[in-house]
Structure formats: structure tokens, C-alpha cells
């Protein structure tokens, strides 16, 4: 199994992901974008086709908390990660829509740990 699956943003997202992105994220775009950033990352954790958590990048003290870490913290119980899939999207400011959201090296390590230790199935990113 491949760790990461890139979603070609020129095509449609899988319909079950698109439904949640449209309803849970893009319809509330103001909630997931800020004036000082050109784009925001939003991570959605799915178990089957049900959303079990949503997180976004944010400032935490003097550091940035990435969306991948934020959604895992939001879920709280790592046992809930077993069999779950992480979907990370990047929302551009204005009319840019979805952009490339490949995880940084630190988040890649976090995702790999969650796969090994807690049974996370994998990560899909835009």
C-alpha cells in the first residue's frame, strides 16, 4: 500500500470525499481561511465514509500546528485511528480553490507513526 495518494485537482475528488469537502469545509471557507495566510491546510479524518475529525493549520504559541497534527489532537483517542484515512487539502485564498498539499517531512513522520502504531490506513492529499 502506498503511503500517500495525490489527488489530481484538475479532476473530481472521489465523490464521497468531495461531498464532505463541499459540505464540511468549502461551504464554511471563512472558518478555514485567514487574512494573513495565502492558503490554509485542512485535514479530514475519515473512518469508512464518516468524518471523525477536522483540523486546520493554526498558530500555537510561537509555532505553527499543522493540519495533520491538529486533526489527530482533535480526535483525541488514538484507538479511533485504526482503519481511518487521512485526507489533507489546501485551500487557496480567493478563487484559487484546491492546491497541492503534500505533507512536510515532520508530518510524514507523524503519519507513518500513526500507520505503524495506531493502524491509520493512509493519507490522501490534494
C-alpha positions in Angstrom: 0.0 0.0 0.0 1.3 3.4 -0.9 1.6 5.9 1.9 0.3 8.9 0.0 -2.2 9.2 -2.8 -2.1 12.5 -4.6 -5.5 13.8 -5.8 -5.2 15.4 -9.2 -7.1 18.7 -8.6 -7.9 19.0 -12.3 -10.2 16.0 -11.9 -13.0 15.5 -9.4 -12.2 14.2 -5.9 -13.7 10.8 -5.1 -17.4 11.6 -4.7 -17.6 10.6 -1.0 -14.6 12.9 -0.3 -16.0 15.7 -2.5 -19.3 15.6 -0.6 -17.5 16.2 2.8 -15.1 18.8 1.3 -18.0 20.7 -0.1 -20.3 20.5 2.9 -17.8 20.5 5.8 -15.0 22.7 4.5 -15.7 24.8 1.4 -19.2 25.8 2.4 -17.6 27.3 5.6 -14.5 28.6 3.8 -14.3 31.7 6.1 -13.8 29.3 9.0 -10.8 27.6 7.4 -9.1 30.6 5.8 -7.4 33.6 7.5 -6.5 37.0 6.1 -2.8 36.7 6.9 -2.2 33.4 5.0 -2.3 32.9 1.3 -3.7 29.4 1.8 -4.7 27.0 4.6 -4.4 23.3 5.0 -7.4 21.3 6.3 -7.1 17.7 7.4 -10.2 15.5 7.5 -10.1 12.1 9.2 -12.5 9.5 7.8 -13.5 6.2 9.2 -15.2 4.5 6.3 -17.1 7.4 4.8 -17.9 9.1 8.1 -15.9 12.2 9.2 -14.4 11.6 12.7 -12.4 14.8 12.9 -11.4 18.0 11.1 -8.3 20.1 11.8 -6.5 23.0 10.2 -3.2 24.6 10.4 -3.0 27.3 13.1 -0.6 29.2 15.3 0.1 27.5 18.7 2.3 29.8 20.8 5.3 30.6 18.7 5.0 27.6 16.4 2.6 26.5 13.7 0.5 23.4 14.3 0.0 21.7 11.0 -3.4 20.4 10.0 -2.3 16.7 10.2 -1.3 17.1 13.9 -4.4 19.3 14.6 -6.9 16.6 13.4 -5.1 13.9 15.4 -5.3 16.0 18.5 -8.9 16.8 17.8 -9.8 13.1 17.7 -8.0 12.6 21.0 -8.2 8.8 21.3 -5.6 7.2 19.1 -7.6 4.0 19.1 -10.0 5.8 16.7 -7.3 6.0 14.1 -7.4 2.2 13.4 -8.8 1.8 9.9 -9.2 5.5 9.3 -8.0 7.5 6.3 -6.5 11.0 6.5 -7.4 13.5 3.7 -5.4 16.7 3.5 -6.4 19.6 1.3 -5.0 23.0 0.8 -7.4 25.9 0.2 -6.1 28.8 -1.7 -7.1 32.4 -1.0 -9.7 33.9 -3.2 -10.7 31.8 -6.2 -7.7 29.5 -6.2 -9.6 26.6 -4.9 -7.8 23.4 -4.0 -4.0 23.4 -4.3 -1.1 20.9 -3.7 -1.0 19.9 0.0 1.8 17.3 0.2 2.8 16.7 3.9 6.0 18.2 5.2 8.7 15.8 6.5 7.6 16.2 10.1 4.0 15.4 9.2 5.2 12.5 7.0 6.9 11.0 10.1 3.7 11.6 12.2 1.6 9.9 9.6 4.0 6.9 9.3 4.0 6.6 13.1 0.2 6.6 13.2 0.1 3.9 10.5 2.6 1.7 12.3 1.4 2.2 15.9 -2.3 3.0 15.6 -3.5 1.4 12.4 -4.1 4.5 10.3 -4.8 3.2 6.7 -3.1 6.0 4.8 -3.1 9.6 3.6 -4.7 11.2 0.6 -3.7 14.8 -0.3 -4.7 17.3 -2.9 
